[in-house]
Amino acid sequence: MNLPLWIAARYLRSRPTSGFITLLTGISMAGVALGVSALLIVLAVMNGFENEIQSRIAGTDAHVVLLGGDTGGVSDGSGLAQRLRTQPGVAGVAPFTYSKAMAFREGLSEGLVVKGVDLAAERSVTTIGQHMTPMLDSIPSQTLQGEPGIVLGSEVAARLGVHAGDRILLATLQGDRASAFGYSPKLRPFRVVGVFTSGLYTYDSSFGFTSIAASQRFFELGDQVTGVEVKLTDMFAAPAMAESLLRVAGQPGLRSNNWIELNRNLFTWMKLEKTMMFLILALIILVAAFNIVSTLFMVVMEKRRDIGVLKSLGATPDFILRVFLFEGMLIGTVGTAAGTALGALMIFILKRYPFIHLPGDVYFIETLPVRPEAGDFAAVILAAFVLCLAAALYPAWQASRLDPVTTIRRQV
């Protein structure tokens, strides 16, 4: 049996002479529990938001994109897509075109990125096809009205005041014509066949989708495509896979990018925010640790005679130090265990019964996302334990320095 631990547990269970010590002990435990549970819940919510954003970005963007070395693009997009499709770790491949244009309707204008896609192949790479209204099997190169079809982002459509079936004009300076008044843009009518809502404002406010054939004709790309998109079975392997796929492509001049590199600033900010929230909320535990300091000082004052008796019986200063260190650790352990249980219970309730609703037009999700991680639980428990141990050091050290003769004489 560990005698210092047994004595510390006995002191914690015994009824102190002063009820104030009991109150301080309870406040210390409650403070640690509150800090631990708050930290766990906030970190789980932040993980949930991070996971939602990653899923939506990785769903809207391809994991890896291979592009032509210049504005000429890739001449054999289908052949390149076929070679990449057979590689291990590749879940889907789709060629695409990418150009900028201006959209006009009844005096309103908006700049947008026009992406030409084969919608069937695009569905194997991104989730854009799942967010179109109405659902489409393909984007027609020519509608019944004789115009190519286009799907607009919900924000673009709202600013232009268009719905499915309406007609817009697209203008581009690619393939512009010289005239007596200088260069004039190329104009062509497009028919809106749908609207997509990805939940990410950047995409919904600046993108439009049309067929590859219609895009090639309008932007005079010939048979070339801008590049090839690739979806991976492991999206977090994108940086390494991008280099590997470049070698497999075997076309000099190709370059690559991936969804992690394109969104590095966002993910770095989210990681920094999570770290700062951890440090800020850890202050709650720090406040509880100060309560542990005051509690132990009160216990030391009450147990001065016991300390003197133990020392007169041969207890060393190290023995006394360990007694009060163990008492501080027990207070912290009980508080940490209670806080962990409370935090886990609240996280379970939030996951099982998502009763906290969010405005979908602001946060792009309807309920509070929660995603607990074992690493966060371990970090919070370790941080709470270390803070409580550090808080117990000074009172325990002071107790170990008490003179046994003086302490017994004062109690007589």
C-alpha positions as CSV (number, residue, x, y, z in Angstrom):
1,M,0.0,0.0,0.0
2,N,1.2,3.5,-0.8
3,L,1.1,5.1,2.6
4,P,1.2,8.8,1.5
5,L,-1.6,8.1,-1.0
6,W,-3.7,6.4,1.7
7,I,-3.2,9.4,4.1
8,A,-4.1,11.9,1.3
9,A,-7.3,9.9,0.5
10,R,-8.1,9.8,4.2
11,Y,-7.7,13.5,4.6
12,L,-9.9,14.1,1.5
13,R,-12.7,11.8,2.9
14,S,-12.5,13.0,6.5
15,R,-14.8,15.8,7.7
16,P,-12.6,19.0,8.2
17,T,-13.0,21.1,11.3
18,S,-13.8,24.1,9.2
19,G,-16.7,23.8,6.7
20,F,-14.9,26.4,4.6
21,I,-12.3,23.8,3.6
22,T,-15.1,21.5,2.4
23,L,-16.5,24.4,0.3
24,L,-13.2,25.2,-1.2
25,T,-12.5,21.5,-2.1
26,G,-15.9,21.3,-3.8
27,I,-15.3,24.5,-5.7
28,S,-11.9,23.3,-6.8
29,M,-13.4,20.0,-8.1
30,A,-16.3,21.8,-9.8
31,G,-14.0,24.3,-11.4
32,V,-11.8,21.6,-12.9
33,A,-14.8,19.6,-14.0
34,L,-16.4,22.7,-15.7
35,G,-13.1,23.6,-17.4
36,V,-12.5,20.1,-18.7
37,S,-16.1,19.7,-20.0
38,A,-16.1,23.1,-21.6
39,L,-12.9,22.4,-23.4
40,L,-14.0,19.0,-24.6
41,I,-17.3,20.3,-26.0
42,V,-15.8,23.3,-27.7
43,L,-13.0,21.3,-29.3
44,A,-15.6,18.7,-30.5
45,V,-17.7,21.5,-32.1
46,M,-14.7,23.1,-33.7
47,N,-13.7,19.6,-35.1
48,G,-17.2,19.3,-36.5
49,F,-17.0,22.6,-38.3
50,E,-13.6,21.8,-39.6
51,N,-14.8,18.4,-40.9
52,E,-17.8,20.0,-42.5
53,I,-15.7,22.6,-44.3
54,Q,-13.1,20.0,-45.4
55,S,-15.9,17.7,-46.7
56,R,-17.5,20.5,-48.6
57,I,-14.3,21.9,-50.1
58,A,-13.0,18.4,-51.0
59,G,-16.4,17.6,-52.4
60,T,-16.7,20.8,-54.5
61,D,-13.0,20.8,-55.6
62,A,-11.2,17.8,-57.1
63,H,-8.5,16.4,-54.8
64,V,-5.9,16.7,-57.5
65,V,-5.9,18.7,-60.7
66,L,-3.5,18.3,-63.6
67,L,-3.2,21.4,-65.8
68,G,-1.5,22.4,-69.0
69,G,1.7,24.3,-68.7
70,D,0.2,27.3,-70.4
71,T,-3.1,28.7,-71.6
72,G,-3.0,26.1,-74.4
73,G,-4.3,23.5,-72.0
74,V,-4.2,19.7,-72.6
75,S,-4.6,18.4,-76.1
76,D,-5.6,14.8,-75.3
77,G,-7.8,15.2,-72.2
78,S,-9.6,11.9,-72.8
79,G,-6.5,9.9,-73.2
80,L,-4.9,11.4,-70.2
81,A,-8.0,10.8,-68.1
82,Q,-8.0,7.1,-69.2
83,R,-4.3,6.7,-68.1
84,L,-5.0,8.2,-64.7
85,R,-8.2,6.2,-64.1
86,T,-6.2,3.0,-63.9
87,Q,-3.8,4.1,-61.2
88,P,-4.1,2.7,-57.7
89,G,-5.7,5.2,-55.2
90,V,-7.7,7.0,-58.0
91,A,-11.4,6.9,-57.4
92,G,-12.5,9.1,-60.4
93,V,-11.2,11.2,-63.2
94,A,-12.9,13.9,-65.3
95,P,-11.5,16.4,-68.0
96,F,-12.7,20.0,-67.7
97,T,-12.4,23.5,-69.2
98,Y,-12.0,26.6,-67.2
99,S,-12.5,30.2,-68.5
100,K,-13.8,33.6,-67.3
101,A,-16.7,35.5,-68.8
102,M,-19.3,38.2,-68.0
103,A,-23.0,37.3,-67.7
104,F,-25.7,39.9,-68.7
105,R,-29.4,40.0,-68.3
106,E,-31.8,43.0,-68.5
107,G,-29.1,45.5,-67.5
108,L,-27.6,43.4,-64.8
109,S,-24.1,41.9,-65.1
110,E,-21.9,39.5,-63.2
111,G,-18.4,38.1,-63.7
112,L,-18.2,34.4,-63.3
113,V,-16.0,31.4,-64.0
114,V,-17.4,29.1,-66.6
115,K,-16.4,25.5,-66.1
116,G,-17.1,23.0,-68.9
117,V,-17.7,19.5,-67.6
118,D,-19.0,16.1,-68.6
119,L,-21.6,15.9,-65.8
120,A,-21.5,12.1,-65.7
121,A,-17.7,12.0,-65.2
122,E,-17.8,15.0,-62.9
123,R,-20.1,13.1,-60.5
124,S,-17.3,10.6,-60.0
125,V,-14.9,13.5,-58.9
126,T,-17.0,16.2,-57.2
127,T,-20.4,16.6,-55.6
128,I,-21.5,19.5,-57.8
129,G,-24.0,17.3,-59.6
130,Q,-25.7,16.4,-56.4
131,H,-26.4,20.1,-55.6
132,M,-28.1,21.1,-58.8
133,T,-31.8,22.0,-59.0
134,P,-33.4,20.4,-60.9
135,M,-31.3,17.2,-61.0
136,L,-29.7,16.8,-64.4
137,D,-28.2,13.7,-66.2
138,S,-26.1,16.0,-68.3
139,I,-25.8,19.7,-69.3
140,P,-27.1,20.0,-72.9
141,S,-24.7,21.4,-75.5
142,Q,-27.8,22.7,-77.2
143,T,-31.3,23.1,-75.7
144,L,-34.6,23.0,-77.5
145,Q,-34.4,26.7,-78.0
146,G,-31.1,26.2,-79.8
147,E,-28.8,27.7,-77.1
148,P,-26.2,25.9,-75.0
149,G,-27.3,25.2,-71.5
150,I,-25.6,26.6,-68.3
151,V,-26.0,25.9,-64.6
152,L,-25.4,29.0,-62.4
153,G,-24.4,29.2,-58.8
154,S,-27.3,30.3,-56.6
155,E,-25.7,33.6,-55.7
156,V,-25.0,34.5,-59.3
157,A,-28.5,33.5,-60.3
158,A,-30.0,35.6,-57.5
159,R,-28.0,38.7,-58.5
160,L,-29.0,38.3,-62.1
161,G,-32.6,37.5,-61.2
162,V,-32.7,34.4,-63.3
163,H,-34.2,30.9,-62.8
164,A,-34.2,27.7,-64.8
165,G,-35.5,28.4,-68.3
166,D,-34.3,32.0,-68.4
167,R,-31.9,33.3,-71.1
168,I,-28.6,35.1,-70.4
169,L,-25.8,36.5,-72.5
170,L,-22.2,35.5,-71.9
171,A,-19.4,37.8,-73.1
172,T,-15.7,36.9,-73.4
173,L,-12.6,38.5,-74.9
174,Q,-11.3,35.2,-75.9
175,G,-11.6,35.1,-79.7
176,D,-12.5,38.8,-79.7
177,R,-12.8,40.5,-83.1
178,A,-11.1,43.7,-84.3
179,S,-13.5,46.5,-85.5
180,A,-13.3,50.1,-86.4
181,F,-13.8,50.9,-82.7
182,G,-11.2,48.5,-81.4
183,Y,-11.7,45.0,-80.1
184,S,-15.2,43.9,-79.3
185,P,-16.1,41.0,-77.0
186,K,-17.7,37.8,-78.2
187,L,-21.3,37.5,-77.2
188,R,-23.5,34.4,-77.1
189,P,-26.8,33.5,-75.5
190,F,-27.0,30.7,-73.0
191,R,-30.1,29.1,-71.5
192,V,-30.2,28.5,-67.7
193,V,-31.0,24.9,-67.2
194,G,-30.4,24.7,-63.4
195,V,-29.0,26.3,-60.3
196,F,-26.5,24.8,-57.9
197,T,-26.0,25.5,-54.2
198,S,-22.8,24.0,-52.7
199,G,-23.0,25.8,-49.4
200,L,-19.7,27.6,-50.0
201,Y,-20.2,31.2,-50.9
202,T,-17.0,31.4,-53.0
203,Y,-18.4,28.8,-55.4
204,D,-22.1,29.8,-55.4
205,S,-21.2,33.5,-56.1
206,S,-18.7,33.0,-59.0
207,F,-19.2,29.7,-60.8
208,G,-21.3,28.5,-63.8
209,F,-21.2,25.1,-65.4
210,T,-21.8,24.2,-69.0
211,S,-20.9,21.2,-71.2
212,I,-17.3,20.8,-72.4
213,A,-18.4,21.0,-76.1
214,A,-20.3,24.3,-75.5
215,S,-17.3,25.7,-73.6
216,Q,-14.9,24.7,-76.3
217,R,-17.0,26.3,-79.0
218,F,-17.6,29.6,-77.1
219,F,-14.1,30.1,-75.9
220,E,-12.6,28.7,-79.1
221,L,-10.5,26.0,-77.4
222,G,-10.7,23.6,-80.3
223,D,-10.4,20.0,-78.9
224,Q,-8.3,21.0,-75.9
225,V,-9.3,21.0,-72.3
226,T,-7.9,23.1,-69.4
227,G,-7.0,20.0,-67.4
228,V,-8.0,16.8,-65.7
229,E,-9.5,16.5,-62.3
230,V,-8.8,13.5,-60.1
231,K,-10.6,12.2,-57.0
232,L,-8.6,10.0,-54.6
233,T,-9.6,7.2,-52.2
234,D,-7.5,9.1,-49.6
235,M,-8.0,12.8,-50.0
236,F,-5.3,13.6,-47.5
237,A,-2.7,11.9,-49.7
238,A,-3.3,14.6,-52.4
239,P,0.2,16.3,-52.2
240,A,2.1,13.0,-52.7
241,M,-0.4,11.6,-55.3
242,A,-0.2,14.8,-57.3
243,E,3.5,14.2,-57.9
244,S,3.0,10.6,-58.7
245,L,0.2,11.3,-61.2
246,L,2.4,13.9,-63.0
247,R,4.9,11.2,-63.6
248,V,2.3,8.8,-64.8
249,A,0.8,11.4,-67.2
250,G,4.1,11.4,-69.2
251,Q,3.3,14.8,-70.8
252,P,6.1,17.4,-70.4
253,G,4.9,20.8,-69.3
254,L,2.0,19.6,-67.2
255,R,1.6,21.1,-63.7
256,S,-0.5,20.1,-60.7
257,N,-2.3,21.5,-57.7
258,N,-4.4,19.9,-55.0
259,W,-7.1,20.9,-52.6
260,I,-4.9,21.1,-49.6
261,E,-2.4,23.5,-51.2
262,L,-5.3,25.6,-52.6
263,N,-6.9,26.0,-49.1
264,R,-3.7,26.0,-47.0
265,N,-4.4,29.5,-45.5
266,L,-7.9,28.5,-44.5
267,F,-6.8,25.2,-42.8
268,T,-3.8,27.0,-41.1
269,W,-6.3,29.6,-39.7
270,M,-8.6,26.9,-38.4
271,K,-5.7,25.1,-36.7
272,L,-4.5,28.3,-35.1
273,E,-8.1,29.1,-34.0
274,K,-8.5,25.7,-32.4
275,T,-5.1,26.1,-30.5
276,M,-6.1,29.5,-29.2
277,M,-9.5,28.3,-28.0
278,F,-7.7,25.5,-26.2
279,L,-5.4,27.9,-24.4
280,I,-8.2,30.4,-23.6
281,L,-10.5,27.8,-22.2
282,A,-7.7,26.2,-20.3
283,L,-7.7,29.3,-18.2
284,I,-10.9,28.0,-16.5
285,I,-8.9,25.0,-15.3
286,L,-6.1,27.4,-14.2
287,V,-8.5,29.3,-12.1
288,A,-9.6,26.0,-10.5
289,A,-6.0,25.2,-9.9
290,F,-5.6,28.4,-7.9
291,N,-8.5,27.1,-5.8
292,I,-6.6,23.9,-5.2
293,V,-3.7,26.0,-3.9
294,S,-5.9,27.8,-1.4
295,T,-7.6,24.5,-0.4
296,L,-4.3,22.8,0.3
297,F,-3.0,25.7,2.3
298,M,-6.2,25.5,4.5
299,V,-5.7,21.7,4.9
300,V,-2.0,22.2,5.8
301,M,-3.0,24.7,8.5
302,E,-5.6,22.3,9.9
303,K,-3.3,19.3,9.8
304,R,-0.3,21.0,11.3
305,R,-0.5,18.8,14.4
306,D,-0.8,15.6,12.2
307,I,2.3,16.8,10.3
308,G,4.2,17.3,13.5
309,V,3.2,13.8,14.8
310,L,4.2,12.1,11.5
311,K,7.6,13.8,11.5
312,S,8.2,12.9,15.1
313,L,7.5,9.3,14.1
314,G,10.1,9.4,11.4
315,A,8.3,10.7,8.4
316,T,10.7,12.6,6.0
317,P,10.0,15.9,4.3
318,D,9.7,13.9,1.1
319,F,7.0,11.8,2.7
320,I,5.0,14.9,3.8
321,L,5.5,16.4,0.4
322,R,4.0,13.4,-1.3
323,V,1.0,13.3,1.0
324,F,-0.2,16.8,0.0
325,L,0.8,16.3,-3.6
326,F,-1.4,13.2,-3.7
327,E,-4.2,15.2,-2.1
328,G,-4.0,17.9,-4.8
329,M,-3.8,15.2,-7.5
330,L,-6.9,13.5,-6.1
331,I,-8.9,16.7,-6.1
332,G,-7.7,17.2,-9.8
333,T,-8.4,13.6,-10.7
334,V,-12.0,13.7,-9.3
335,G,-12.7,17.0,-11.1
336,T,-11.1,15.8,-14.3
337,A,-13.0,12.5,-14.3
338,A,-16.3,14.3,-13.6
339,G,-15.6,16.9,-16.3
340,T,-14.6,14.2,-18.8
341,A,-17.8,12.3,-18.1
342,L,-20.0,15.4,-18.3
343,G,-18.3,16.5,-21.6
344,A,-18.6,13.1,-23.1
345,L,-22.3,13.0,-22.1
346,M,-23.0,16.5,-23.6
347,I,-21.1,15.5,-26.8
348,F,-23.2,12.3,-27.1
349,I,-26.4,14.2,-26.6
350,L,-25.5,16.9,-29.2
351,K,-24.6,14.1,-31.7
352,R,-27.6,12.0,-31.0
353,Y,-30.2,14.8,-30.6
354,P,-29.0,17.8,-32.6
355,F,-31.4,20.3,-30.9
356,I,-29.2,23.4,-31.5
357,H,-30.2,24.8,-34.9
358,L,-28.2,27.2,-37.0
359,P,-29.3,29.6,-39.8
360,G,-28.5,27.6,-42.9
361,D,-28.0,30.7,-45.1
362,V,-25.2,31.8,-42.8
363,Y,-23.4,28.6,-41.7
364,F,-24.4,26.4,-44.6
365,I,-25.4,23.7,-42.1
366,E,-28.7,23.3,-40.2
367,T,-27.4,21.9,-36.9
368,L,-24.4,22.2,-34.7
369,P,-21.7,19.7,-36.0
370,V,-19.9,17.7,-33.3
371,R,-16.9,15.5,-33.9
372,P,-15.0,14.2,-30.8
373,E,-11.4,13.1,-31.2
374,A,-9.5,10.8,-28.9
375,G,-6.4,13.1,-29.2
376,D,-8.4,16.1,-27.8
377,F,-9.6,14.0,-24.9
378,A,-6.0,12.9,-24.1
379,A,-4.7,16.5,-24.4
380,V,-7.4,18.0,-22.2
381,I,-7.0,15.3,-19.5
382,L,-3.2,15.7,-19.5
383,A,-3.4,19.5,-19.3
384,A,-5.8,19.4,-16.4
385,F,-3.7,16.8,-14.6
386,V,-0.5,18.8,-15.1
387,L,-2.1,22.1,-13.9
388,C,-3.5,20.4,-10.8
389,L,-0.2,18.8,-10.0
390,A,1.6,22.2,-10.4
391,A,-1.0,23.9,-8.2
392,A,-0.3,21.3,-5.4
393,L,3.5,21.7,-5.5
394,Y,3.9,24.9,-3.4
395,P,1.5,24.0,-0.6
396,A,3.0,20.5,-0.3
397,W,6.5,21.9,-0.2
398,Q,5.5,24.3,2.5
399,A,4.0,21.5,4.5
400,S,7.2,19.4,4.2
401,R,9.2,22.3,5.7
402,L,7.2,22.6,8.9
403,D,9.1,22.1,12.1
404,P,7.5,19.2,14.1
405,V,8.3,20.6,17.6
406,T,6.9,24.0,16.8
407,T,3.7,22.5,15.2
408,I,3.0,20.2,18.1
409,R,3.7,22.9,20.7
410,R,1.2,25.3,19.1
411,Q,-1.5,22.6,19.0
412,V,-1.1,21.7,22.7
